[in-house]
Amino acid sequence: MPAPTPPVRRIAVRSGGHCYENFVCGDDVAVIIDISAMDRVYHDATMDAYCLEAGASNWHIATQLYRRHGLALPGGSCYSVGAGGHISAGGFGPLSRLHGLTVDHLYAVEVVTVRDRTRAAVTVARRDSTDESLRDLWWAHTGAGGGNFGVITRYWFRDLAQPPAQVLLCTIAWEWKLFEKHPDRFRSLVDRYGRFFQDEHSGGDSDFPWPYGHWDVFTLLKLNHRKAGKGGLIVQLDGDRADSPDRLERFLDYLAPERDYPRSTLDRRTGEHPALEALYIPTRLPWLTATQNLNESGPSRCGTYKSAYHTAAFTERQLQVIYQHLTDPRYANDQALLQMDSYGGRINDIPPDATAVPQRSSVLKLQTYWTWDKDANFDGVHDYLDARADPTIAQPHLDWIRSFYADMYQPTGGVPAVPSSAAPAAGHTTDGCYIGYCDADLSDPAINPPANGQPWHRLYYKDSYQKLQATKAHWDPRNVFRHRQSIRLPGAGQLTAESPPAAGGAG
């Protein structure tokens, strides 16, 4: 009997190294193309656009664009994330409610493509390319994620905006003791947070005593597990407006009136953010300084993310599930949390088919982090190798986040289902997942069964997947660039978590 054919190893591409799954550093990878040294940020007179090389980090982009040109990309706040993957996933951050997603400003992208066996080609695809296949390649890089079509080397942007010269930054926290004594106050706070951003855009019946005009308000509601002792809130708004201190206090008083929600300092780490107790008193800072304040490398640790787009405030059932899992006495991890990023504003004014990000709705993140707490491989140190040697180190954390997610979306099969475009069900409040927080569980049939009718590509891309597949067939017909959740060639079928993609495919 002939020996089995070994799997064909693949090529992976890395810019910042922030992939949440093993799509870049998997055991099936033969070569990693690391483009982090390609990090220039400059004005390209020939293109009449600002060029960002794909290896540039968020912080490098922020400093170079702002100090040299007074402009900003509405991208993420995590300073070390690389442009290559962040932008191709759509990209959002503290300025997105004012100025949209990063890809809403994308004019062109340079990609090294491999269409035959003899050579690679440097391809520049523009928003206004006369060739339809080039326009499709540009469009595919406005939210389909990285590792799909080639090696992204450069992006060009037009119509970038000036950030506020100053922003008002504030952090507050609430003791979990309050919420355990008064669970209704916890549910009310989370409910009012969701309703504020829902009604602000839709013109709903929120009782917030204020007319519209809060697109400059960016918030992160960071609900740590009760083990942390506190949950917190980060708020940033335009500091150039004279009314910003008053608007901030009105927002806080609407969300959690101090008479019922005694405030304290955010004096402990919440997810990827450090303790920020000094900002308990609202502080007006230059925009770039404020951006730097929200960044820290943090300790080395493992972590996993899950995401969901919500088109409306949480249901009563979801509020109960959130409280239940954040107070679960069987789980003791002070670095597990539900984080809710404010969305909407300018993001929701862009048509859903204008980019490959079809979800123009709100978003939340579920996160958990953990450290290596034993020397599982007996080499005298605690490090990531221990986690690989002993799966039980990670298992309690994975069990918690999976259980939380499954309970949260139990009525729609354990995932934040995309509604039917033909006849959306009344009361449907979810709209899929964010490809930037890739989640391999979504393509595991044991966790997201095919019977749900919500395959991973529908949760990420909704009805645009076939267009992305056609683009893949044209620009990468040999499936050179692939990973567990990469765009499949037409007819290639859906891969599972246990079956990594093979080379080849339709030509």
N, C-alpha and C positions, 0 to 999 in steps of 0.2 A: 504494500500500500504506500503510495507516495506521501511524503511529508506534507503537512498543511502549509499553504502559502502564507508567509508572514505578512502581517498588515503593512500597507505602504505608509511609511512615516511622512509627516507633513511639515510644511513651512509655516511659521507663525511670525507675526509682526508685533513689535512693542514700541510704544512711545513713552508713556509714563509708568507703565507697569501696575495699573490699578484695576485690572480685570478681577471681578469677584468670583470667577470660576476658573477652571484649569484650561481655558481656551488657548492661552498663550504658553503656559509652562507645563502642559500635560506630558504624561509619559510617552505619548505617541508622537511627540515633536522631535524632528531631526535637526532643524535649524531655526533659530530665532533671529530675525532681522531687527536689530535695535536701532531706531532712528532718533534716539534722544539727543544725539549731538547735533542734529539739524534743528536748531532752535532760534533762528533769526526772526526778528519782527521788524518790518520796514515798509515804507510806502513805495509801491511799484508804479512808477510813472507810466510805464508802457501799458499796464493794465488799468491805470487810474483807479487803483484799489490798494488796500493795505494787505500785505502778504504776511501770513503766519506760518512758519514751517512747523511740520506736524510733531516735531519733538519738543517744541516749546511748552513749558509748564504754564498753568494758569497764572501763577505769580509773575513769571517772566513776561507773559503777555500783558498783564495789568500794568507793570512798571514801565515797559517800553512804550506801549500805546499812550499811556497817560502822560508820562514825563516828556515824551517827544512830540506828541500830537494833541494832547488834551482830550483823548477819546478813550472809550472803554468797550470791550466786548461783553455782552450780557451773559457771562459764563459762570461756572461754579465757583464756590468760595474755597474749596480745598486746594491749597496752593500748589501741591506737587503733582496734580493730575496732568497728564499730557494731552496736548491738543488733538492728536491723531484720533483717539477713541472718544474723547469727550465731545468734540464737535460732531463727529459722524453719528453719534447717538442722539443728537438734537441739542443737548447742552442747555442747562438753565441755571439761574443763580439769583443773587439778591437784586440785580437790576432788571430781571426778566419781566416783572409786572409792569415796569415802565417802558421797556424797549423790546420785549419779545424774547424768543429763544435765540441762541447763537446762530442757528441755521436760517433764521428769518432774514439775516444780513449776508448770507453766503452768496458770493458772485461766481466763484470758480474754484475748482479743485484740481490738483495735479495728482495723477495716480499712475504707478508703474503697473501696467497690465500685461498678461501673458495669454495671448490668443492662439498661439501655435507652439510647436515644439522647438522652434529654432531661435526665437529671440523674445526679449521683453521690450515693451515700447512705453515711452513716457507719453502719457495722454493727458491733455488739459481739457476739461469739460466745463463749459460756461453755462450760466443760466440762460443766456441769449445765443447759444450755439445754433447755427443753421442746420446742423446735422441732428436729426431726432435722437439717434443713438447716444450722441454726446450729451444732449439735454437729459436723457434718461439716466446717464451715468452721474451727472451733476445731481439730479433729483434723488438718486439712491444714496447719496452722501449727505442728505439733509434729514437723517434720522433712522437709517437702516442699521446703524452700528458698524463697527470695524471688522476686519478680517474676512470680508465677503467677496471683494471684486479685484483687489490688488493691494499694492503698498502705497498708502497715502503719504505724499511727501510735502505738499504745500496746500494751503487754503488762501483764497483772496476774499476780502470783505469790502463792501461798499455801504454807505449810509450808516456808519457807526455814529453813535450819539455821545454827547458829553455827559459824564456822570455828574451828580451834584458836587459842587466844590466841597461841601461839607455834608455830613450825615449826622443824624441824632441816633445814638446807639444806647440801648438799655437792656438789661437782663434782670429778671426777677425769678423767684422760686417760691414754691409752696411745699409745706411739710406734708409728707404722706400720712402723718398722724391725723391731720385734719380730714383727709379723704377717707381714711379707715373709720373714723368716727362718723363722718357724714358722706356716705357714698353718693348720695344724691347731688352733692355739690361737685363731686368729680364729674359725674355724667353731665351736669348742667354746663360746666366749663367747656368740656369737649364739644358738646352740642352747640354752644354759642360760637365757639371758634369756627366750626364748620359752617354754620349758618351765616356768619358775617361774610365770608368769602363767596358763599353761594349767592346770597342776596345782593351783594355789592354789584355783581355783574348782571344778574338776571333781572334786577329790579323787583325782587321778592318783597315779602312783608316783614323783613327784619325790623325790630323795634330799636335799632341803633339810632340814637338821636342826632343824626348828622347827614347832610346831603352827600352825594357822591364826590369823589376827589381823593381817594386813598390808594391810588395805584402806586404811589411811592412807598407804601408801607409793605415791608417784607418781614415775615415772621417765621420762626421755627418754634413750634410747640414741642417740647422734648419731655415726653412722659417716661421717665425711668421706671424700672421695676421698683417696687416698694423697698427692696433691699438697699437701694441707694439712699433712702431717707427723704428724698425730695424729687419733685418734677419741676421743670423750669420753662422759661420762655425767653427767646431772643427777639428783639424788635429793632429794625433799622428803618428810618424814614428820612426824607429830604431835609437836611439841616439848614438849607438856605431859606426855607419858608419861615417867616416869623411866627406862624401859628402852629409850628410843629410840636413844641412842648405841650400845648393845649390839646392838640389832636392825639398825641400819644397818651395823655392821661385819660381822655375820653374813651379811647379804645380799651385801655386797661380796665377802666371802671365798668365798661360794658361787658368785657370778657369775664372779669372776676372782681366784683366790688370789694374793696379792701375791708369793709366792715364784716363781710362773710368769708373773705379769703385773705387772712393776714399774710403779708408778703415777707420774704426773707431773701438773703443773698444767694446767688447761684454760685456756691462755693465748692462745687465738686464737678468732676468731668461728666459730661453728658454726651455719650456717643463719641463722635470725632472731635468735639469741641472741648477745650480745656475749661477749668474753673474760671469764671468771669465775674467774680464778686465785686470788682472795682467799678463795674458798670451798673450797679444797683441804682446809683444816682444817674439819671440820664446825662449822657456826655456828648457834647458836640465835637466832632473830630473831622479833620480832612478826610475825604473819601478814601484815599489810598491808605492812610493810617488806620482807619476803621477796618478796611479789608484785611490788613495785616493783623489786627487785634484778634480777628476771628480764626486765625490759623495757628496750628501747632502740629509738630510732627507726631507727638504723643508716643506712648510706649509701644514696643513691638508686641503684637498679639494676633490671634486668629479672629476671624469674624465672618459673618454672613448677613446678607441683605435679602429682603423681599420688598416688593413695591406694588402699588395699586393706584390707578387713576379713579378718582371719585367725582362724579358729576353733581353731587348734592351732599348735604350734611349727612352725618351718620344716622342710621335708623336706631330705634330704641334697642333692638336686639343687639346691634353692633356695639352700642355704648356699654351694654352689660358684658359682652364678651371682652371688650378692652379692659374693663375694670377687673374681671375675673382673672385674666392671664397676667396682668401687671401686679396682682396681689397673690399669685399662686404660692402657697406656703411650701410646696414641694420643690420649688426652684429658687435658688439663692444666688443671683448674679446681679451685682449692682451696675453692670455695663450692658444690660439688656434694656431696650427701650422701643417705644413707638414714637417716631418723629413725624410731625406733620408740617410740610413746607407750604407756605401760602403760594397759591398759583393764581391763574386768572389774569385780569388786566389786559395788557396788550397781547399776551399769549393767545387769549381766546378770541381776539379780533381777526386772527389769520385764518383763512379757509382751511378746512382739514385736509384738502388735497393739494394745497400749495407746496407742502413739503412731505417728506416720508414720515413725519410725526402726525398721525391722524387724530391723536387725542389732544384736543384743545380744551382740557378740563383740569380739575384740581388733582393733587397728587399727595400720597403719603408714603412713608417708608417705615418698615419694621426692621430693626437691627438688633443683633446681639454680638458681643465680643467676649473673648475669653483668653486666658493665658495658659501656658503649659505648667502644670502644677506637680509633675513628677518626672523622674528620669526613667522613662519607659524603655529606652534602649541601652541603659546602663553605661553611658559614656561619660558620666560625671558632670553633665550640664543639663539645664533645662532649655530646650529650643524647639523649633518647629519639627525636628526629626522625631521628637517624642510623640507629637500628635500623629505623625504618619505611622509610627510603630504601634501605637495603641489607640484604636478608634474610640475607645470608651472615654478618652479625654474630651472629645468633641461631642459625643452622642447626646449627653443631657441638654446641651445648648441647641443642637439641631432638633431634638425632640420638642423642646419648648417652642421654638419659632415655627416649626411645621404645624404643631397643634394649634397655636394661636391663629395662624393663617387659615388653616382648614376650618376652624370654628368660626372665624370672622366671615368667611364666604361660604359657609355650609349650604345655604339655600341655592347657590349656583355652582355646586359641585366642588367646593373647596378652593375656587379661584375667583378673582374679580372679573367675572365674565363680561365679554363684549356683547352689547345688546344686538338683537336682530335688526339689520338695516331695513328689512321689509316691514316688520311689525314689532317695534320695540315694546316690551311689556311695560305696563303701567307700574310706576314706582321703581323701575330699574335705576340703580345709582352708581354702577361701576362701569369702567371702560377699558379694562385691560391693564397692561404692565409696561414699565419703562425699560427699554432695551439697555439703557446705561447701567441699570442694576440687574445685569443678567442673572438668571436663576435657573440652574439646570433641572431643578425639580419640575419645572413646567413641562419638560419634555420626557419626564419619567412616567410611563403609563401606570405604574403602581400608585403614583401620587396624583396625577392628573389623567384619569382614564380616558381613552378615546370616546367613550360613550358620553362624556361631558359635551362634546362638540366644540371644545375650546382648546385646540392645539396651541402649542407655544407660539407659532407664527401668527395666529389670529390674535392672541393676547398682546403681542408686540405691535403688529402691523395692521390689524383689522382687515379691511377688504383690499389692501394694496399689495398683498403678498404675490399675486400672480404677476403684477407688473415688475416687481423686484426679481422674480424668477426669470422673466424674459430678459431683463437686463443682465442677470448673471449668465444666462446662456450665451449672450452676445459677447460679453467682455471676459468671461472666465469659463469657456466651454469645457475645459479639462478639469475644472474643479480643483485648481491648484491651491486656492485660498479657501480653507474650510476649517470648521471646528464643530463642536457638538450642536450648536444652535446657529450655524451659518445658513445663509440663503441656499436652498437646495436647487439643483438643476430641475427643470420641468420633467416630471415622470420619475424622479429619483425616490419618491416616497418620503415618509416621515421617519427620522431616526429616533431611536430610544436612547435613554441614558446609558444602556449597556452596549450599544453598537455604534462606535465611532465611525465617521464617514470614510469611505474609501476613495481612492483616486479614480479618475476617469469620468465617464458620463457622456451625455449627448454632445456632439460637436457642432 
